[in-house]
């Protein structure tokens, strides 16, 4: 494979690679660095590529290894990440003025409920063990087959299936106890609260029920509901959606709060 052919393949994979790394790291800066490092490392190793997998799988393997090294010393986020960050935001007098300014100056700072559902999924997934999070993202969002994920994680197909099963089960349990969209007694009402703040003239129930996942929230099949959440994530690019600037701001804020939270826990 020539460097020219590789560069073309890399550019085709770049949008998905960026969103994948962002969802693992929750950091725009780390994402840019890892994507760039992946390109450089893969470019230098072109001669080792034997075509035993697709170029995309090879690129994601290199990127995943770099991301895992980057995250090795960092703690996973707690399941209560949204509670912790909400409390800090309410106590920060600069938080909402910053958001208001962003919404006035950016064309990609619209608050949309479906995007916040995906944002929430990104944060909650970071409470899973890293291998579970990676497997769910690769399988459900980026359409990799189990055999390909096995290569990316350098493990067995049985372990990939185990990570997928346990990761999905953990996510379902977390949402069952927290999400007010699927459980009226859920503790997290951020979607409705933020909609009231950023879209005060918008009817939350009407907007919520435009989303397939929210319309079917009473379905007793929680596996199915998680699948609808993941489908929503698959449809939204965190870097180019209508609310990308706003959601990226939220994500960076949460990352900083979690870093400070980890230091206090040590």
C-alpha positions as CSV (number, residue, x, y, z in Angstrom):
1,X,0.0,0.0,0.0
2,X,1.4,3.4,-1.0
3,X,1.4,6.4,1.3
4,X,-1.0,8.1,-1.1
5,X,-3.5,5.2,-0.9
6,X,-3.2,5.1,2.9
7,X,-3.8,8.8,3.2
8,X,-7.0,8.5,1.2
9,X,-8.2,5.6,3.4
10,X,-7.3,7.5,6.5
11,X,-9.2,10.6,5.4
12,X,-12.3,8.4,4.7
13,X,-12.0,7.0,8.2
14,X,-11.2,10.3,10.0
15,X,-14.7,11.5,10.9
16,X,-15.7,8.2,12.5
17,X,-12.2,7.9,14.1
18,X,-12.5,11.4,15.7
19,X,-16.0,10.8,17.1
20,X,-14.9,7.4,18.4
21,X,-11.8,8.7,20.2
22,X,-13.8,11.7,21.6
23,X,-16.4,9.3,23.1
24,X,-13.6,7.3,24.8
25,X,-11.6,10.2,26.1
26,X,-14.2,13.0,26.5
27,X,-11.5,15.4,25.4
28,X,-11.2,17.5,22.3
29,X,-7.5,18.1,22.8
30,X,-6.7,14.4,23.4
31,X,-8.8,13.4,20.4
32,X,-6.9,15.7,18.1
33,X,-3.6,14.4,19.5
34,X,-4.5,10.8,19.2
35,X,-5.9,11.1,15.7
36,X,-2.7,12.8,14.6
37,X,-0.5,10.3,16.4
38,X,-2.4,7.5,14.8
39,X,-1.8,8.9,11.3
40,X,1.9,9.3,12.0
41,X,2.3,5.9,13.6
42,X,0.4,4.2,10.8
43,X,2.3,6.1,8.1
44,X,5.6,4.8,9.6
45,X,4.3,1.3,9.7
46,X,2.7,1.0,6.3
47,X,5.2,-1.7,5.3
48,X,3.9,-3.9,8.1
49,X,0.3,-3.9,6.9
50,X,-0.4,-7.3,5.3
51,X,-4.0,-6.8,4.3
52,X,-5.2,-9.4,6.8
53,X,-7.8,-6.9,7.9
54,X,-9.3,-3.8,6.4
55,X,-7.3,-0.5,6.5
56,X,-10.0,1.0,8.6
57,X,-9.7,-1.9,11.2
58,X,-6.0,-1.5,11.2
59,X,-6.3,2.3,11.8
60,X,-8.8,1.8,14.6
61,X,-6.5,-0.8,16.2
62,X,-3.6,1.7,16.3
63,X,-5.9,4.5,17.6
64,X,-7.4,2.2,20.3
65,X,-4.0,1.2,21.6
66,X,-2.9,4.8,21.8
67,X,-6.2,5.8,23.6
68,X,-5.9,2.9,26.0
69,X,-2.4,4.0,26.9
70,X,-3.7,7.5,27.4
71,X,-6.4,6.4,29.7
72,X,-4.5,3.7,31.6
73,X,-3.7,5.9,34.6
74,X,-7.1,7.6,34.7
75,X,-10.1,6.5,36.8
76,X,-13.4,5.6,35.2
77,X,-16.2,8.1,35.8
78,X,-18.8,7.3,38.5
79,X,-22.3,6.4,37.5
80,X,-23.4,9.6,39.2
81,X,-21.3,11.8,36.9
82,X,-24.3,13.8,35.8
83,X,-25.3,14.6,39.4
84,X,-21.8,15.7,40.3
85,X,-21.4,17.9,37.2
86,X,-24.9,19.4,37.6
87,X,-24.2,20.4,41.2
88,X,-20.9,22.0,40.2
89,X,-22.5,23.9,37.3
90,X,-25.3,25.3,39.6
91,X,-22.6,26.5,42.0
92,X,-20.5,28.2,39.3
93,X,-21.7,31.7,38.5
94,X,-19.8,31.8,35.2
95,X,-21.3,28.6,33.8
96,X,-24.6,29.8,32.4
97,X,-23.3,33.1,31.1
98,X,-20.7,31.1,29.2
99,X,-23.4,28.9,27.7
100,X,-25.6,31.9,26.9
101,X,-22.7,33.6,25.1
102,X,-21.9,30.4,23.2
103,X,-25.5,30.1,22.0
104,X,-25.5,33.7,20.8
105,X,-22.2,33.4,18.9
106,X,-22.2,29.9,17.4
107,X,-24.4,28.4,14.7
108,X,-23.9,25.0,16.3
109,X,-25.0,25.7,19.8
110,X,-28.7,24.8,19.7
111,X,-29.9,22.7,22.6
112,X,-31.6,19.6,21.2
113,X,-33.0,16.9,23.5
114,X,-31.8,14.1,21.2
115,X,-28.2,15.4,21.3
116,X,-28.3,15.6,25.1
117,X,-29.5,12.0,25.3
118,X,-26.4,11.1,23.2
119,X,-24.2,13.3,25.4
120,X,-25.6,11.5,28.5
121,X,-24.9,8.1,26.9
122,X,-21.3,9.2,26.3
123,X,-20.8,10.2,29.9
124,X,-22.5,7.1,31.4
125,X,-20.5,4.8,29.1
126,X,-17.3,6.2,30.7
127,X,-18.4,4.5,33.9
128,X,-18.0,1.1,32.3
129,X,-14.7,-0.8,32.3
130,X,-12.8,0.5,29.2
131,X,-13.0,-2.7,27.3
132,X,-16.8,-2.8,27.6
133,X,-17.1,0.8,26.5
134,X,-14.8,0.2,23.5
135,X,-16.7,-3.0,22.4
136,X,-20.1,-1.3,22.6
137,X,-18.9,1.7,20.6
138,X,-17.2,-0.4,17.9
139,X,-20.1,-2.8,17.5
140,X,-23.1,-0.6,17.9
141,X,-21.9,2.8,16.6
142,X,-19.2,2.1,14.1
143,X,-20.4,-1.2,12.6
144,X,-17.4,-3.4,13.3
145,X,-18.0,-7.1,13.4
146,X,-17.1,-9.2,16.5
147,X,-14.2,-10.7,14.5
148,X,-12.8,-7.2,13.8
149,X,-13.2,-6.0,17.4
150,X,-11.3,-9.1,18.4
151,X,-8.4,-7.9,16.3
152,X,-8.7,-4.3,17.5
153,X,-8.6,-5.3,21.2
154,X,-6.2,-8.2,20.6
155,X,-8.4,-10.6,22.5
156,X,-10.8,-13.5,21.7
157,X,-14.3,-13.4,20.2
158,X,-15.6,-15.0,23.4
159,X,-14.2,-12.1,25.4
160,X,-15.7,-9.5,23.0
161,X,-19.1,-11.1,23.3
162,X,-18.6,-11.1,27.1
163,X,-17.7,-7.4,27.1
164,X,-20.7,-6.6,25.0
165,X,-23.1,-8.5,27.2
166,X,-21.8,-7.2,30.5
167,X,-21.5,-3.7,29.2
168,X,-25.0,-3.6,27.9
169,X,-26.4,-5.1,31.1
170,X,-24.6,-2.5,33.2
171,X,-25.9,0.3,31.0
172,X,-29.5,-0.9,31.3
173,X,-29.2,-1.1,35.1
174,X,-27.8,2.4,35.3
175,X,-30.5,3.9,33.1
176,X,-33.3,2.0,34.9
177,X,-32.4,3.7,38.2
178,X,-31.5,7.1,36.8
179,X,-33.2,8.1,33.6
180,X,-36.5,10.0,34.1
181,X,-37.3,9.5,30.4
182,X,-37.7,5.7,30.9
183,X,-38.5,5.6,34.6
184,X,-40.7,8.3,36.0
185,X,-39.0,7.8,39.4
186,X,-35.5,8.2,37.8
187,X,-33.2,10.7,39.6
188,X,-31.9,12.4,36.5
189,X,-34.1,15.1,34.9
190,X,-31.4,16.9,33.1
191,X,-33.0,16.7,29.7
192,X,-36.2,18.5,30.8
193,X,-34.3,20.9,33.1
194,X,-31.9,22.0,30.3
195,X,-34.6,22.2,27.8
196,X,-36.4,24.6,30.2
197,X,-33.3,26.7,30.5
198,X,-32.1,26.9,26.9
199,X,-35.5,26.6,25.2
200,X,-38.0,28.2,27.6
201,X,-40.7,28.5,24.9
202,X,-40.4,24.9,23.8
203,X,-42.8,22.3,25.0
204,X,-40.5,19.5,26.4
205,X,-43.1,16.7,26.2
206,X,-43.8,17.6,22.5
207,X,-40.1,17.7,21.6
208,X,-39.3,14.6,23.5
209,X,-42.0,12.6,21.8
210,X,-40.5,13.4,18.4
211,X,-37.6,11.0,19.3
212,X,-38.3,7.3,18.7
213,X,-36.5,6.3,21.9
214,X,-38.5,8.7,24.1
215,X,-41.8,7.8,22.4
216,X,-41.3,4.1,23.2
217,X,-39.9,4.7,26.7
218,X,-42.7,2.6,28.3
219,X,-41.6,-0.5,26.4
220,X,-40.7,-3.2,29.0
221,X,-37.9,-4.5,26.8
222,X,-34.9,-2.5,28.2
223,X,-32.5,-4.1,25.7
224,X,-34.6,-2.6,22.9
225,X,-34.6,0.8,24.5
226,X,-30.8,0.8,24.9
227,X,-30.6,-0.2,21.2
228,X,-32.7,2.9,20.4
229,X,-30.3,5.1,22.4
230,X,-27.3,3.6,20.6
231,X,-29.0,4.1,17.3
232,X,-29.5,7.8,18.1
233,X,-25.8,8.1,19.0
234,X,-24.9,6.5,15.6
235,X,-26.9,9.1,13.8
236,X,-25.3,12.1,15.5
237,X,-21.7,13.3,14.7
238,X,-20.5,15.1,17.9
239,X,-18.4,17.5,15.8
240,X,-20.9,18.6,13.2
241,X,-24.4,18.4,14.6
242,X,-26.7,21.4,15.2
243,X,-25.7,21.4,18.9
244,X,-22.1,20.2,18.6
245,X,-20.5,23.4,20.0
246,X,-22.8,23.3,23.0
247,X,-22.4,19.6,23.7
248,X,-18.7,19.7,23.3
249,X,-18.6,22.6,25.8
250,X,-20.6,20.4,28.2
251,X,-18.3,17.5,27.7
252,X,-15.1,19.5,28.3
253,X,-16.7,20.9,31.4
254,X,-17.6,17.4,32.7
255,X,-14.0,16.3,32.0
256,X,-12.6,19.1,34.1
257,X,-15.0,18.4,36.9
258,X,-14.1,14.7,36.9
259,X,-10.4,15.4,36.9
260,X,-10.8,17.5,40.0
261,X,-13.1,14.9,41.5
262,X,-10.5,12.2,41.0
263,X,-7.8,14.3,42.7
264,X,-10.0,14.8,45.8
265,X,-10.7,11.0,45.9
266,X,-7.0,10.2,45.9
